[in-house]
Amino acid sequence: MSGNVTSLFRSTAAHSPSMAALARESGETAGAGPVDFCIPCNPYFPTPAMFDEMAGRLRDIITYYPSSADTITAELCGLLQLPPQCVAMGNGSTELITWIDHLLVRESLAVPVPTFGRWTDQPMETGKRVDMFPLQESSGFTLDLARYAEFIRARGTRTVVVCNPNNPDGGYQNKQALVQFMDAMADRDLVVIDESFLEFADAEAEPSVVREAMLRPNVVVLRSLGKNFGLHGIRFGYLVANPALAGRVRSMLPKWNLNSFAEHVVFMLRDHGAEYAQSLHQVRRDRLEMSGRLAALPGLTVYPSQGNFLFVRLPVGAEGTAVRDRMLTEHRVLVRECGNKIGSSSRFLRLVVRPQPDVRRLVSGMEQVLYGAGRGAAVPEPAAGNGYSSGTAAVDRLMSETNGKGMRVVTAQSAPAAIGAGNGAGVGAGAGAGVPGIGAAPAAAAVAAPVVGTGTPLPAAVPVAAAAATVGPVPTPVAAAAPPVPQPAPYESPAPVPQPAPRQGPVPVPQPAPYPQPVPAAASVPAPAPAPVPVAAVPVAPMASPMAAYPPPTGPTPPGVPARGGLTAAQVRGTNGLESVQAAGRPGPRNWPDAAGMGQVG
């Protein structure tokens, strides 16, 4: 391949170059490109027969206008057994993120990092304050919901985002813990649960919180279709929320924001539910097999994942951009180097789960690049000290400027702790204490280690009591003598809230049973979660002014007051027309699971 191909990666700010750009630069014909471990698609769906059907109707599909978005949405809702009033379909999840930012995000948004780049970039582009909660490498990038809730309250953030599973590390939160977190955030303007990769999870039978979101006034669930169906080029996705929130977004979307390819695929799906469920089952099996093969490479760390990708840390001495370029030019294998993801660095790769023949090619190339005779790493490992160095100066500057700007606002109102340019140790001791609906993590709780090759073990988990009160680098440290802010008063919760089960690494990785026998439950990455608690069983007591230390921000929703414009659970249950609606003249779906457990069959 041309040496100019790798320059495309250096010219992209937060994402990889498109496959079309790579093909143009390399001069390759269609279908002759590299083996793709970069773009997180489902490699088993659509089936060859479905592609043949689309090809046979290509002329009509690209010649004529599609139906209205309402017609396509009604068909999808009949398939997923969702009320159309609670759904808005977009031209890809990115379009919906854009509208969520413009319509529903007031002045600030909190998001764990590293994560999908649009959750940090989009609100920054419109002048919002983005409060980034660092996921720690020492704890396997596990999201501690209690610490995250404490971070949100300390910053006074109004919009909250959780990606489940998270991209790029595949971290997973069980449903019960996530529902309780949503209820603890009932006083925020908006809570977004991004479930773009949830179809590939097998930790629970029904992992989605879409049903719970419809009953809450300030929760939006975002879901992808392109990733699940292996069709990134067809831009389509959807959100689920109560009728007021969903309707607000839907009213702003163009009448023909969905294209004819999206319409054709949605109307094909009703007859292909069994094939879709089987494709998800195969991806889960491949994930287990691929994790074991990569973990056998000396010094390579493989983090537990519930997505259709694996997050890996390269051995000491290896640098991701050099590995990526050599894999592409020498082995025609495309991998995702994560140095331009905020909160990550160039020592990490995200590798999409693919069929076993492709994985063997990946592993063979990695062996030659990492351990080949006389080769070594092309670029030495960066000096230790800054856990947020991404290898991209612009990305590092965004990280520093955004959190710096956010902390300056809070500092003017007496910040609780200094924020220094450290290694991203997270929120300080006592995080989670007094947070409504979220119990504090045990002081000595250990996090299960990822799967590590024989060369480099992971550092020990940082105890909660010893964690430094730092959140990423900032241009100038805030004075440590700032007076402390009183801790938020706890809810008078009727019962303690259980903690989410810790992520557990597959050590050792068991070999999958012969296909098509299902993967045993013990092979799943997270521990089995407790049975979901009904919404009515998780009451939220009235707040005792947890944000009293901060002056109320300007805007329609003062702190401590639930977001407006939504409906109560009783109102939703009593509203006519919220039952799932089948499209006129269409038979019921065959072998298609409902939205709460979509894809969990077969």
Stockholm file with secondary structure:
# STOCKHOLM 1.0

chainA/1-602         MSGNVTSLFRSTAAHSPSMAALARESGETAGAGPVDFCIPCNPYFPTPAMFDEMAGRLRDIITYYPSSADTITAELCGLLQLPPQCVAMGNGSTELITWIDHLLVRESLAVPVPTFGRWTDQPMETGKRVDMFPLQESSGFTLDLARYAEFIRARGTRTVVVCNPNNPDGGYQNKQALVQFMDAMADRDLVVIDESFLEFADAEAEPSVVREAMLRPNVVVLRSLGKNFGLHGIRFGYLVANPALAGRVRSMLPKWNLNSFAEHVVFMLRDHGAEYAQSLHQVRRDRLEMSGRLAALPGLTVYPSQGNFLFVRLPVGAEGTAVRDRMLTEHRVLVRECGNKIGSSSRFLRLVVRPQPDVRRLVSGMEQVLYGAGRGAAVPEPAAGNGYSSGTAAVDRLMSETNGKGMRVVTAQSAPAAIGAGNGAGVGAGAGAGVPGIGAAPAAAAVAAPVVGTGTPLPAAVPVAAAAATVGPVPTPVAAAAPPVPQPAPYESPAPVPQPAPRQGPVPVPQPAPYPQPVPAAASVPAPAPAPVPVAAVPVAPMASPMAAYPPPTGPTPPGVPARGGLTAAQVRGTNGLESVQAAGRPGPRNWPDAAGMGQVG
#=GR chainA/1-602 SS CCTTTTHHHHTCSSSCCCHHHHHHHHTCCTTCSCEEESSCCCTTCSCHHHHHHHHHTHHHHHHSCCCCHHHHHHHHHHHHTCCGGGEEEESSHHHHHHHHHHHHCCSEEEEEESCCTHHHHHHHHTTCEEEEEECCGGGTTCCCHHHHHHHHHHHTCSEEEEESSCTTTCCCCCHHHHHHHHHHTTTSSEEEEECTTGGGCCSSSSCCCHHHHHTSTTEEEEEESHHHHTCTTSCCEEEEECHHHHHHHHTTSCTTCSCHHHHHHHHHHTTCHHHHHHHHHHHHHHHHHHHHHHHTSTTCEECCCSSSEEEEECCTTCCHHHHHHHHHHHHCEEEEECTTSTTCCTTEEEEECCCHHHHHHHHHHHHHHHHCTTTCCSSCCCCSSCTTCCSCHHHHHHHHHHHHHHHHHHHTTCCSSCCCSSSCCBSCTTTTTTCTTCCCCCTTCCCCCCEECSSCCCCCCCCGGGCCSBCSCCSSCCCTTCCCCCCCCCCCCSSCCCCCCCBCCCSSCCCCCSTTSCCCGGGSSBCCCCCCCCGGGSCCCCCCCTTTTSCCCSSSCCTTSCCSSCCCHHHHHHCTTCSCCCCTTCCCCSSCCCGGGTTCCC
#=GC SS_cons         CCTTTTHHHHTCSSSCCCHHHHHHHHTCCTTCSCEEESSCCCTTCSCHHHHHHHHHTHHHHHHSCCCCHHHHHHHHHHHHTCCGGGEEEESSHHHHHHHHHHHHCCSEEEEEESCCTHHHHHHHHTTCEEEEEECCGGGTTCCCHHHHHHHHHHHTCSEEEEESSCTTTCCCCCHHHHHHHHHHTTTSSEEEEECTTGGGCCSSSSCCCHHHHHTSTTEEEEEESHHHHTCTTSCCEEEEECHHHHHHHHTTSCTTCSCHHHHHHHHHHTTCHHHHHHHHHHHHHHHHHHHHHHHTSTTCEECCCSSSEEEEECCTTCCHHHHHHHHHHHHCEEEEECTTSTTCCTTEEEEECCCHHHHHHHHHHHHHHHHCTTTCCSSCCCCSSCTTCCSCHHHHHHHHHHHHHHHHHHHTTCCSSCCCSSSCCBSCTTTTTTCTTCCCCCTTCCCCCCEECSSCCCCCCCCGGGCCSBCSCCSSCCCTTCCCCCCCCCCCCSSCCCCCCCBCCCSSCCCCCSTTSCCCGGGSSBCCCCCCCCGGGSCCCCCCCTTTTSCCCSSSCCTTSCCSSCCCHHHHHHCTTCSCCCCTTCCCCSSCCCGGGTTCCC
//
